[in-house]
Amino acid sequence: MLDIAAVLVVALLFGGMTLYSFGFAAFLFTALPMPQARSTIRAAFPHFYLFVLGTAAIGAALCVGTDRFSAVLLATIAITVVPTRQLLMPAINVATDAGEKKRFAWLHGASVLITLAHIGLAGWVLARFAIGPA
């Protein structure tokens, strides 16, 4: 029963991160005027990161008894999302507010790479459920 719960939680994590990153954010920038899209994204990101933290931590806890490697991958997501939320996200906002385009581009690029890594790690865990640990 824990395996079923674990796969559902990890699927939620993977799907949620993917939808937010490639769907929601892109939609906002095409559907809303730029200032409103930016403020909406800024308001949504803290919740997104809490979602990632919570689902990755729950997934790690559910996997620890049956697949420790997957638990470590999920714990890595949970741990690394904390400085992303607490340090990187505010730095991106400061750079945006100050009009520091180069700094914004670098910081935003780092946040994109981190999120892509998180999506990749969650996908790896899902693949392990599908094909079994190697």
Secondary structure, 3 states (H helix, E strand, C coil): CHHHHHHHHHHHHHHHHHHHHHHHHHHHHHHCCHHHHHHHHHHHHHHHHHHHHHHHHHHHHHHCCCCHHHHHHHHHHHHHHHHHHHHHHHHHHHHHHHCCHHHHHHHHHHHHHHHHHHHHHHHHHHHHHHHCCC
